[in-house]
Amino acid sequence: MSSAWGFWILFSVQVLSVHSEVFVDKGGYIMYYLRVPENNLTQAVPLLLGAGDQLKFSFRHCNKDGGLLLYQRGSGNTYFAIGVYNNGIYIEMNLNDTLVEMSGGTGPSGVFADVPDSRYTEVTIVGLRQPEHANVTVDGRTVMLSTSTPGIQGPSFTTDMLGSLVIGGVNSHVMMKTEKLNKDLIPCISFIDVGLEGRTLDFNSADVKHWVSPMCPANSCFSGTSATFTSVDSYVHLDVDVSPKNQTFIGFKFRTRMKAGLLFFFGGPGGWLALYLRNGALVLRLNTEGRGRDAMKTTSESTFNDGEWQEVRVVRQGDKAVLFDGNGHAAALVTYGSGEMLKPLHVTALYVGGANTTVIPGVTSALLGCMEEFIFASFDAVTESQPRGLSLSNNNIDSRHVVFEGCTESESCDPRCPSPAQTCSLGVCDCAPGHSEVTRDPLVCSDIDDCAEEPCVHGVCTDQPNDYICECTPEYKGRNCSVESSCYKFPCSNGATCVEDQTSPPGIESRTCHCFQGYEGVNCSKDIDECSENVCVANITRACVNYPGGFSCLCVEGWTGQDCSEEITPCHEHPCGLGICNVTTGGYNCTCPDGTIGQECARILALYRQSHLPIVIGVAVVITIVLCALLYILLKKGKCKGMEICLKSKIFGDRGYRYRLFKAETLQRGARGQYQFFL
């Protein structure tokens, strides 16, 4: 069998007709090398042979900012790339040193704008040989493609694109002229079919699969809740594997306006890997032995504290560590000692956003700002571990001064902003809206007089914090009193309430009249003839009289009320007060509630009893005085002998009661048991 046939069999293993789903995590990728039999480039079979006729794929992705799905490298600077950008399909090619950009279905309402993480999208691209006439279908719907270079000939995947193929992520082999696709898409890929025959790329036969899962997990799109670090001594101590390993991967997003602050410290007495802010730049620091001078590198860019979300990831292998920015560029590289690639890192903890003590000399402040989408992996070269997303709130051992309910910019200043005229924003105090900055250090803010420009055309202006209020003259309305008042120009009649539509132009239809009872109409000027509506009860009404704003019913004898519906009875005028009036044959009686008495239930029982008490006492006093006087007279005349006095029936009638009076000493002896006394 010839070498060409052998290579074709090898190519057929890479390109099959069987779909096999894969998940490419952040920082991961799938890579195929171009196989050249006997170093004869003319016998090489391109990996995307036939893509100029048709390229079809199905995927879903986690990174809503878009990213790279497929990159085919060619000879020299030639390449072909496709991915998601600005919610749509984006194709970028470098053909003969000419940048060609193609896009379709982009914008705020693009084809991927509202697609959930769990839904696959099937894309078919036809006619790439002539980009000007190429077309795309997304889930069966045609999407127009625009090109930056009309008339240019498309790529030849047979002769131009003879190089490695990268799928699902960005690595060092990916080099593009723009930054639009220079991000990890984090996709789940169902299939990639090439050519009109629909040959399917076999992901299992790829030469390199870095952080790739054979199946797409249900929770593949990890985001995690944002955390806000609110104090200079904030931190989160994460629960991770701290056993000695050769390689480390740490990635996350952060926002701050502070110039300095610790982002993470993965270390202990035996070594450390750290990243922190200094003067707006990032500083990467590595020491794998816990002694000697650290390997340290500061990024050339110093705008990582611009208040926008910044995405970074740090990859360590032995004595070397690389910091990548959000575009996948290596922003800093450090090498400790001899640069040994299999050196394990002996650590005891991973602190994020700060630490519970000073771990790096000179770095004393935590990150005053926000952090999210934290991912971590620690592994050996022979047992590679895929990064996993960590929830800062649920996967921590302990934390201090951290709010886990999202990014709360106003809670991230330490010390707090001292004046109501100031507001906190990601660690920095600014002048609040409606205030101007007098000095920056110290920050002094003054209120802006919003009435200074006289915004109220026909009214009086009152300044408010970051606002103003116009009190308009009766003739005008609106925020600036610049619109004629419809209520003034078209007033309501008969005392009706006029409600103005503040936004409509003046006119009778721009106000509403709320009429008093008895009136109706647009202006409340029409009197309602209630008598025509038979408001009085028939047969017991002599006549109905209508007058402006009301009516009156003239009732027959024995009836009353506005409509003559109330019968006149002894109970008509409610004579029982709080009680219930009962009509009787001769009149009425009252059923009084508890606590009241009297014919009209108007007297409170307790007060009634109290009002008779003085009379009772008075009568008792009079009787006592009379008795005492009579006894005195009898004693004076000697009618009774000794200690006994007889009271005859002149006083008590014929009953002949007998009473005895005793001296005090006699009573005392009786109390000692010497006598018995009876009345």
Secondary structure, DSSP 8 states (H G I E B T S, - for coil): --HHHHHHHHHHHHEES----EEEEEEEEEEE----GGG-GGG---TTTTTTTEEEEEEEES-TT-EEEEEEE-STT-EEEEEEETTEEEEEEEETTEEEEEEES-STT-TTTT--TT--EEEEEE-TTSGGG-EEEETTEEE--EESSTT-----TTTT--S-EEESS--TT---SSSTT-SB--EEEEEEEETTTTEEE-GGG-SEEEEEESS--TT-------EEE-STT-EEEE----S-BSEEEEEEEEEE--S-EEEEEEEETTEEEEEEEETTEEEEEEESSSSS--EEEE-S---TTSSS-EEEEEEEETTEEEEE-TTS-EEEEEE-TT--TT--B--SEEEESS-SS--STT---B--EEEEEEEEEEE-SSS----EEE-TTTSEEEEESEE-SS--GGG--SS--SSTTEEEETTEEEE-TTEEEEETTTTEEEE--TTTT---TTEEEEEETTEEEEEE-TTEESTTS-EE-HHHHS--STT-EEEE-SSS-SSGGGEEEE--TTEESTTS-EE--GGGGT-S-TTSEEEEEEETTEEEEEE-TTEESTTS-EE--TTTT-TTTTSEEEE-SSSEEEE--TTEESTTS-EEHHHHHHHHHHHHHHHHHHHHHHHHHHHHHHHHHT-S-TTEEE--HHHHGGG--EEE---HHHHHHHHTTS-----
